[in-house]
Amino acid sequence: MREKLIIIGASGHGKVIADIAMRMNIWKIIAFLDDNESIKSIMGLDVIGSSEDVSKHLDSCDIIVGIGNNSIREKIQLRLETLGASIPVLVHPKTVIGEQVKIGSGTVIMAGAVVNCCTTIGRGCIINTGTTIDHDNMIEDFVHLSPGVHLAGTVKVGKGSWLGVGSLVSNNLNITSDCKVGAGAVVVKDLTEPGTYVGVPVRRV
Ligand SMILES: CC(C)(COP(=O)(O)OP(=O)(O)OC[C@H]1O[C@@H](n2cnc3c(N)ncnc32)[C@H](O)[C@@H]1OP(=O)(O)O)[C@@H](O)C(=O)NCCC(=O)NCCS
């Protein structure tokens, strides 16, 4: 763990990450990189350059990608990994994390989330506000579970999938990679094809 944290991306998701980082109280300095040169400061934190400047900070800073879009976040994190960056896990202090939970680098877990025992969460995931993930889940890399998602026990969510706000997944189900599940949707069967699914129960659109 280094004394300084750089967040790549100073929009909504980046700001929530900054808020979590401040509450974790382990970095002396928190700053952003953002490609919008007109932004100089956010939440009292400096924007110290663009994403192209990241290599200047590799040796001295922890670096996390604060971009909500799964494929963009993946692309940037993979580049950081290639460069040998130190990529932390951020967990808001007001979460409940069970026994034998594994969390990959670059993953962010937001306020009010509950991750129950024996669940594995991959790299670069977003476990958003108030989401619950029950026991024995497998969340693959670069997944986003939006605010208020609830996954029952033994659910698998494939790489890069995005579950919309308030969606529910019943127990023992697999959601394949690159699915989008709409806001408020209820998944009661495996989703075996990548695509967009909405409704109660979900249908593919
Ligand atoms: C599912 C979703 C990704 C689809 O977006 P899209 O590809 O732009 O699709 P469209 O808005 O064109 O909608 C396609 C159809 O699905 C319906 N639909 C879209 N989202 C729906 C939802 N959540 N529940 C039910 N129906 C939905 C639309 O009414 C439309 O139906 P129609 O063809 O009969 O008119 C989006 O609607 C959604 O729910 N996003 C989640 C947002 C979210 O959770 N954000 C949190 C960020 S932290």
PDBQT file of the ligand as one rigid body, heavy atoms in Angstrom, charges set to zero:
ROOT
HETATM    1  C1  LIG A 301     -31.749  -2.754 -20.050  1.00  0.00    +0.000 C 
HETATM    2  C2  LIG A 301     -31.161  -1.464 -20.573  1.00  0.00    +0.000 C 
HETATM    3  C3  LIG A 301     -29.627  -1.535 -20.501  1.00  0.00    +0.000 C 
HETATM    4  C4  LIG A 301     -31.586  -1.365 -22.014  1.00  0.00    +0.000 C 
HETATM    5  O1  LIG A 301     -31.161  -0.179 -22.575  1.00  0.00    +0.000 OA
HETATM    6  P1  LIG A 301     -31.267  -0.013 -24.182  1.00  0.00    +0.000 P 
HETATM    7  O2  LIG A 301     -30.439  -1.065 -24.855  1.00  0.00    +0.000 OA
HETATM    8  O3  LIG A 301     -30.964   1.419 -24.468  1.00  0.00    +0.000 OA
HETATM    9  O4  LIG A 301     -32.754  -0.411 -24.507  1.00  0.00    +0.000 OA
HETATM   10  P2  LIG A 301     -34.039   0.497 -24.781  1.00  0.00    +0.000 P 
HETATM   11  O5  LIG A 301     -34.139   1.618 -23.780  1.00  0.00    +0.000 OA
HETATM   12  O6  LIG A 301     -34.056   0.836 -26.229  1.00  0.00    +0.000 OA
HETATM   13  O7  LIG A 301     -35.226  -0.509 -24.465  1.00  0.00    +0.000 OA
HETATM   14  C5  LIG A 301     -35.489  -1.661 -25.256  1.00  0.00    +0.000 C 
HETATM   15  C6  LIG A 301     -36.826  -2.192 -24.831  1.00  0.00    +0.000 C 
HETATM   16  O8  LIG A 301     -36.712  -2.744 -23.519  1.00  0.00    +0.000 OA
HETATM   17  C7  LIG A 301     -37.594  -2.053 -22.601  1.00  0.00    +0.000 C 
HETATM   18  N1  LIG A 301     -36.840  -1.863 -21.368  1.00  0.00    +0.000 N 
HETATM   19  C8  LIG A 301     -35.638  -1.223 -21.225  1.00  0.00    +0.000 A 
HETATM   20  N2  LIG A 301     -35.234  -1.299 -19.952  1.00  0.00    +0.000 NA
HETATM   21  C9  LIG A 301     -36.184  -1.972 -19.287  1.00  0.00    +0.000 A 
HETATM   22  C10 LIG A 301     -36.316  -2.369 -17.945  1.00  0.00    +0.000 A 
HETATM   23  N3  LIG A 301     -35.344  -2.088 -17.054  1.00  0.00    +0.000 N 
HETATM   24  N4  LIG A 301     -37.409  -3.088 -17.577  1.00  0.00    +0.000 NA
HETATM   25  C11 LIG A 301     -38.359  -3.389 -18.481  1.00  0.00    +0.000 A 
HETATM   26  N5  LIG A 301     -38.291  -3.041 -19.788  1.00  0.00    +0.000 NA
HETATM   27  C12 LIG A 301     -37.219  -2.340 -20.174  1.00  0.00    +0.000 A 
HETATM   28  C13 LIG A 301     -37.925  -0.738 -23.281  1.00  0.00    +0.000 C 
HETATM   29  O9  LIG A 301     -39.161  -0.238 -22.829  1.00  0.00    +0.000 OA
HETATM   30  C14 LIG A 301     -37.935  -1.166 -24.722  1.00  0.00    +0.000 C 
HETATM   31  O10 LIG A 301     -39.144  -1.857 -24.984  1.00  0.00    +0.000 OA
HETATM   32  P3  LIG A 301     -39.957  -1.666 -26.372  1.00  0.00    +0.000 P 
HETATM   33  O11 LIG A 301     -39.017  -2.170 -27.420  1.00  0.00    +0.000 OA
HETATM   34  O12 LIG A 301     -41.171  -2.496 -26.171  1.00  0.00    +0.000 OA
HETATM   35  O13 LIG A 301     -40.198  -0.194 -26.479  1.00  0.00    +0.000 OA
HETATM   36  C15 LIG A 301     -31.618  -0.207 -19.746  1.00  0.00    +0.000 C 
HETATM   37  O14 LIG A 301     -32.953   0.122 -20.033  1.00  0.00    +0.000 OA
HETATM   38  C16 LIG A 301     -31.513  -0.411 -18.253  1.00  0.00    +0.000 C 
HETATM   39  O15 LIG A 301     -32.393  -0.950 -17.574  1.00  0.00    +0.000 OA
HETATM   40  N6  LIG A 301     -30.363   0.024 -17.711  1.00  0.00    +0.000 N 
HETATM   41  C17 LIG A 301     -30.049  -0.093 -16.322  1.00  0.00    +0.000 C 
HETATM   42  C18 LIG A 301     -29.564   1.256 -15.795  1.00  0.00    +0.000 C 
HETATM   43  C19 LIG A 301     -28.935   1.129 -14.430  1.00  0.00    +0.000 C 
HETATM   44  O16 LIG A 301     -29.206   0.228 -13.687  1.00  0.00    +0.000 OA
HETATM   45  N7  LIG A 301     -28.053   2.043 -14.123  1.00  0.00    +0.000 N 
HETATM   46  C20 LIG A 301     -27.325   1.996 -12.879  1.00  0.00    +0.000 C 
HETATM   47  C21 LIG A 301     -26.008   2.668 -13.042  1.00  0.00    +0.000 C 
HETATM   48  S1  LIG A 301     -25.087   2.666 -11.552  1.00  0.00    +0.000 SA
ENDROOT
TORSDOF 0
